[in-house]
Structure formats: C-alpha cells, structure tokens
C-alpha cells in the first residue's frame, strides 16, 4: 500500500512515482540485467530510471500531513527537553533517535542548538529518508527491493563497482535487508543475502558510468516524480505568460459550444426516489453544487441516448451520475467502472435499494475495461484520467459527456504523453508548457486576473 492506503497500480495513471516503481524501473533493470548476463560489454551506462531513484534518495524525506505525523514525536521529546538545564545537556539531547514499529524503523534528528531553543516546534524535527516514500515503508519499497536485488545478483553481488554511483540506493537496500521481516521473507524466497555480505567489497570486471548532463535532465523532470506528493509543479508567472503567448502566436482559437438543452437543465430532485438523489450521501454545503453538476451531465446524456444504448460511467465513485442516468433511461444499460471497493459497495447498496436491473458494476481500472459501448461519461475524473476516458470513447466511436477536473494533475504516463494535439506541437508548445497551462487552468477563483487567466487556460487544455 502507498502512504494513502492505495494499491500502487490504482494511481499509475496519475502518479509519476508509481509509474517509475511499477513500469519504468522494472523494465529498465530487466534490460540491464539481460545485457550483463549476456556479457554484451564490460562497461555500462546506468539508465536514467535507476539514477532517478538514486537522486530521489538525496532529497529530504517527504512527509504526508507533516504536522499530524510529527506532533506525537514532538510531544514525547518535549518532555525530555523541559528537563534540560545547560547547553551541555542540549548537546547530549541532540542526537539521532529511532522509533521501532512493527513494519520497520523511523529515525529522526532533534535540531536544537542551545538551551534557549528547547521550546520546540515540528520544524525542530528532521526525519531520515529511510524509505522510498519518506519515513514509512510502503509497497513501493518491496517492489523496488526485488528489482534492485536482481540487479546486484547479476553482478554476483560485487557491488563495489557501482557503489560510487548508487551509494544511496545501496544504503536504502541495506536498511531494508536489516528489517527482520524483510530479511526473513527474502531468505524464504531464495535470496542469497549471505553471498551479498561476502562479495560486496570484491572487485568486478564490470564498470559503470553515468551519462553527462543526466542529473540536470532529471532535475528538470522532477515534476513527474514529485506527483506522488500533494505538492504539484508550480510554474512562475513568466512561465504562464510564455505558454499563453505560444497559444496566441500559434493562432489556436477557442471554440465554446452550448449544452444541447441550452439553459433548461434542471432536474426536480424532490420527485426522484431516494438513492437517485445524491443528497443522502453528501453534506448540505456540497449538495447544491453536486446537484447542478449532475444536472448538466445527466440532461446532456438524455439528449444523446437512444433505447438499447450501453452507457459507461467511468471513474464512477459511488455511482451518483450512473445511477441517475439509469433511472431516467430504464431502456438503456449503464456500466459503473470504478477501482475502489468501498465506493462500489455504496453504489451497490443504492442500486439494490432502488431494485435497478439495468446497472452493471465493474471493479477495475478504467483502461482495463474492454467492452463496447455507445456513450461514455465521467464526472471529475482526475487529471490524465479524463483524457484516457476521452481516448476510449474515440476508440469505440462513442459519444461522450465529460466534466474534467484537476488540470494541474495532468502529466505524462506510459499510456499517454502530452501535448497530444497537432496544433499544439506545431505551435512549439512542449510538455512543460502544457503542464503550465494545466496548472493555470486550476486557478479559477473569484479573482479577476487569475480567473480570466484560468478560464482561458481551461479552454486551451481541452484542445
């Protein structure tokens, strides 16, 4: 599981980090291992994906919900700090600490320089970057551990030849191996950890190099890897205006359409059965906005649908959109596509209560769905997920009704790269420009300048 309790593959479409762990690095390691075993050369250039991981460990540990995570540690050591009397006591107090958990170890350093600083805040705690995602072991560590082990095995565990280039990966690997449960499981799987200890300082005939300029290239691409955290790529204003200037010079025109029903999109929710009305699941402050969103999509689908159509609600969540459409179109079949079990459980409860016979549930990632359909729809599929839904609709020659969100979450994946538009490419708009437009499109708050800029970028992001 990752730091938010999700299986890695769930987030592969929107997480550069998951993409690296599950797709890129395993493929890269497999290719390098095959070359080494086939003795294709004695000198190899370390691939970019492996160096991404090495330089990732150079950075401070990323802590999700920083305040909540550090607060219990701070409370515990503050009691010790209150008893300090002299600066000598502070020197003894200022050392690395370890907290042993069932799954592993958390290490942190207390950054206090004098007795006057013993009233601490969470900023005084510096956590060690022990694991791939920060201070907590996740599924990503186990995936990476397996791949790095096979790389070392291909070298007959003579890792001195790669120590200079992969020092941080080796340190992480040694720490993982020191964890009792990891060590025991590795032995049971046939891993030759004893041979690793014996051979690690031996000289290998194989040499490794790193491509010149690779560090700078990876730094520029750090926006990809950092998507595993809540923080996003944040362009400065000149980046935004530069990207918009390319749009203007490329003569990319904005075309906006109208809803097929015009302004007549209202639904009388008071007249629909319980379970179709989203009000049962939502707090009042969200209810009005949710109803308006559903009205716009549901009524658009009603205008497109004909009896016998198969309608797919991608990224359906609890089924608000799909169930409403199924209610108004009993002669059509609606598929709910969602990967989160808890969301589908809620949807099934509502479907059963309504005794609906025209709704089918699929628990899978959206790109795993291979069925034929006539209309595709989604409400707030995050970032690149919206474009993947659009791609599936085009491949099926299906109509689509889509409300995107999280433009700032758009990024390249192994399934889709940006920009996809020929107009954008011909205008010199590159990937970074596209991310910049996506970020600006997220800024539609009620501020005249940012709202105008954001709405302009929203329309451009649809091109």
N, C-alpha and C positions, 0 to 999 in steps of 0.2 A: 504494500500500500504506500501511497505517497503521503506527504505531510498533511494533506486534506482528507485522507482516508479514501482516496480513489485509486482504482487499479490503473496502472500505467497506461494501458492501451486505450482507456477511455479518453485520455487527453492528448493522444498522439497527433490529432489534427490541429490542436491549438497550442501545443507546448513544444518549443524548440528543445527543451531539456529531455522530454520523453522521446522525442524523435531521435536525439543523439543516443540515448541509452538503449532504445529498443530496435532501432533500424540502422542508423548510420555506423555506430561504433562496432556492433557485432559483425556487420558486413565487412567493414574495414579490417578488423582483426582477423577474420576468416581469410581474407585475401592475402594479408601479410603472412600469416601462419603457413598458408599453402606455398607461398614463394620461398619461405625459409626451409620448409621441409623438402621442397623440390630442389633445393640448393641452386636457385636461379642466380644468386650472386653472393658476395661476401660483404657488400655494402648496401644498406637500405636507407631510404629517406623515410623518416617517421611520418605517417599520414596525418593530415590536418585534424581528423576526428580524435585521434589519440592525444594530440597536442592540445586540443580544446579542453580535454579533461584534465590534463596536467596543469595548464594555466588557470583552469577553473579553481583548482585547489590553492592557488596563490592568493585568491581573494578572501576577504573576511567572511566568516560564516554568515549565511543569510538566515535570519530568524523570523519565522512567520508569527505574526501577532507578538511582536517584540516585548511589549510591556507585560502582557499576560504571562509570557514564558519566563521572563526574568524576575518578576515580582516575588515568587516563592523563594528563589535563591537569595534575593536581596534581603528579605525578611529574616532569613536564617543567619546570614553573616553579619547583619546589622547588630544582632545581639552580641556577637563577638567583638565587633568594632566599638561598642559602647564601653567595653572594659579596658580599652587601650589607654595607656597613660602617657607614654613617651614615644618619640619618633623611632626609638629602637624597637619598641613593641610593634610599631607600624611596619618596620622592615620585616619582622618575623611574620606578621599577618599577611603581608603582600606576597603570596605565592600561589602556584597553580593548585587548584582543587579538583577533586574527582568525585562525581556522584555516580554510584553504581546502580544501574537499572536492570530489570530482568532481561532486556534486549541488548544491553551494551553499556557504554560509559559516556557520561557527559563531563567535559573538562572546561573550566573557566578560570580566568585570572582576575584578581581583585586589584584594580588600578587606583591605589590610594598612596599619595606621596608623603603626607605629613599628618600629624595628629589633628590639625585644623580641618582636614578633609573627611573625617570619619563619619560625618552625616552624609550618607551616600544616596545616590540615585541609580537608576538602572544603567546610566551611562558609565558607571564605575566598573561594570562587569563586562569583561571581554571573553567571549566564548571561543574555544578552539574549533577549527574547521576539521572535525574528525570524520565526518561522513559526507557523502556526495551532495546531499541536500542541506547540509549545515550541521546541526548538533544532534540530530536524531537519525537512527538507522531506518532506512526505508527499503522497499522492494528494489529501487534503483541500485542500491549498494550490492544486493545479491546478484542482480543481472550483470553489473559491471565486474564484480569479483570473479564470476565464472569466465568472462571474456579475457580479463587480464591474466588469470591463471593459465589459460591455454596459450596465451602469448608467451609467458615465461616458460611454460613447458616446452614450447617449440625451440627455445634457446637452451634446453637441457638445464634450465634453472640457473644458468650462468648469467645472472642479471647485472653483473658489474659493467658489462659492455653498454648497458642502457641506463645505468644509474645517473649519469650526469644529466641526461635529457628528461628522465621520468622520475626524478627524486621524490616529488610529492605524491605521485601515484604509488610508488613503492612504499612510502611511509603510510599511506592510507591502507594499502594491501596488508602490510604487516600488522597494523592495528586491527583490521577486520579478522585476520588469522588468529590474533590473540584472544578474540572473544570466544569463550568456551563453547557456546552453541554452534557458532560458525565453524570452529575448528573440528568439533566432533562430527558435524554433518559432512564437512569436506572429506574427512577420513573415510566415513561410511560410503561416500560417493567414489572412493578410489583415488582421491587427490594425493599426490606424492609430496606432502608437506615436509617430510623428513629430508628428502632429496633437495628441496628448496633450501633448507638450512645448510646442508653440506656443500652445495655447489655455488651458492650465491656470490662468493668472492672469487671464484675461479675465472680465469681469462677465457674469453670466447673468440673464435676466429672471425665472428661476425661483428661488423661495425655499423653504427647508426649515425645519420646526420639529420639536421633539421633545415628545411628549405629557408633560404634567406628571405626576410620580409614576412615570414608566416605569422610572427607574433603580432605585427601591426595589422595584418589582414584579419586575424581572429578578433583582435580588439575592436575593429570596425564592425564586425559581425556579432558582437556581444549582445546586441539587441535580440538576437534569435534565442540564445541560450538563456537569457535572463527572463524569458517569458514564464519560467516555472514559478516566479515570484509575482507578487501582486503589482510590483512596480513595472511600468511599461517604458518603452522607448519614448523619450521626451525631447522632441526637437525644439530648438530655439526659434524665435520669430523669423530670423533671416531664412531658415530652412523652409518655413511655411510659405513665405512670400516667394522664394525661389521656385518651389514646386508649383505654386499657383501661376507664376509667371510663365512657366513652361506650358501650362494648360492653355493660357491665353495666346501665347505665340503659336501654339500648335493648332489654334482655331478649333478647339474641341468645344462644340456647342452643347449647351444644357437644354435638354428637352424634357418637359414635365407633362404627364398625362393627367387624366381625371378618372375618378372612381367610376366604374360602369353604372352605378346608381346615382351619380352626382352627389348631392348632399343628403340624399334620402337613404341613410344607412342605419337608422335607429332600429333597435330590437326591443320589444316590450318584454323585458326580463321577468316582470311580475306575472306574465301569462305562461311562462315555460315551467316545466316540472322541476322540482328540487333535484339537483345533480347536474342539470344543464346550466343553471345559474351559477356562475363562479363565486357568488357571494358566500357560499358555505365554507370555502377554504381560505378566504382572504380577509385580512383586517379591513376595516371600513376605509381607512385612508388610501388603500390601494384599489379598492373595489371600483370606483368610478373610472379610474384610468384603465383598469383591466377590461371593464365592460366596453369602453369606447374602442380599445384596441381590437377586441373580439368582433365587435360590430362591423368594423371596417373590413376585416378579413372574411368573416362569415358571409356577409352580403355579397362580396366580390365572388366568392366561390359559388354562391347560389346562382349568380348570373351566368357562370361558365358551365355548370354541371348539367348533365342530361341523365335520364334514367339508365341504370346499369353501369354507370361510371365507377371506377375504382379510384378513390381519393386517398392520398397518403399524407399523414400529418407527421413530418419529420421532426425529430427532437421534441416530441410531444409533451414531455414532462408529465404532469398529472392529467393530461387529456382535455384541458378546457376547450381548446379550439376544435379538436377532432370530435369530441362528444357533442358539441353544439352543432357542428355540421351534420353529424349523423342523425341528430334529432330532426333537423329541418329537411334532410334528404333521406328519408327511410328507404327509398328505392335504390340508393347507392350504397356501396361498401366502403367503409373507412378503415384504413390501417393506421395504428399508432406505432411509431418507431421510436424507441427510447432505450437507453442502456442502463438507466438507474432503476434498480428493482423497487426501491421504496416509492418512486414516482408512479410506476406501473401498478403497484399494489393499490394506491389511492385511486388510480384511474379504474381499475377493475371493480373496486367497491362501488364506484358511482355507476359503472355500466351494469353491474348486477342489480343495483337498486332500481335502475330505470328499465330493467328487463330488455335491454337492447340486443338485437340479433344481427345487426349489420356492422358491428365493430370487431376488428381482429387486432390482437396485440402481438407485437414482435419485440422481444428484448434483444437488441443488438445495436452495434454502431451503425450510423446511417449509411456508410459506404459499404457495409456488408449486405445490405438489402438488395436483392437481385430481381424482385418481382416487377411485373408490368403494371403500369398504372396510367390513368388519364389526366389526373390533376395532382400536382404536388403543392404542398403548403407548409409553411412553418412560421412560428411567431417567436422572434428573438432567438434564433439560432446564432450562437456567439461567434463573432469574427469570421474566420475562414469557413466555418460550418455552413453559413448562408450560401457562400459561393459553391460549396460542394453539393448542396441541395439543388441549386440552380443548374449545376452541371448534370446531375442525374435526371432532372426534368428535361433538359435539352436532349440527352441521350435517348430518352424514352419518347421524344416528340410529344411531351405532355405540356398542358397549360400549367401555369404556376401563379400562386398568390403568396408573396413572401414579404415579411416585415423583418428586416435585418437589425442587428444591434452590435455594439462593441466594435465599431470601426477601428478603434485603436488596437484591437486584438488581432487584426489581420497580420498574417506572416506566411512565409513560405513553408510548405510541408513536403513530404516525399510524394504527395498526391497532387499538389498544385503549387505553382510558382507565379509570382506577380512581377510586373503587371501582365495580365493576360490579353489586354486589349491591343490590337494592332495600332490603333490611333495613338495610344499612349507611347508605345515603343517608337513609332515614327516621330513623335514629338520630343524624344530624348528623355522621357520620364523613366528613371531607373527604380530599382527596388526601394532604395532609401526614400526617394521622392514619394513613392506610393504609400509607404509607411507614414510619412509625414502628413500626407493628405488624410489618411485614416485617422491619425491622432487628432488633427484639427477638426475632423468631422464629428468627433466625440464631444466637442465643445459647443453645445447649442444652448447654453444657459442664457438667461434673460439679461444679456449684456450686449449692447448694440453692436459693438465691433466684433466681439467673439461670436455672437450669434450669427451675424451676417457671414463671417468667415467660415463658421462651422457648417451652415446650411449650404454654402457654396461648395464646400468640400464633400458634404454628404452626396450631393448630386454628381460630383466628379467621381466619387468612389463607386458609383453604380455603373460607370462607363465600362 
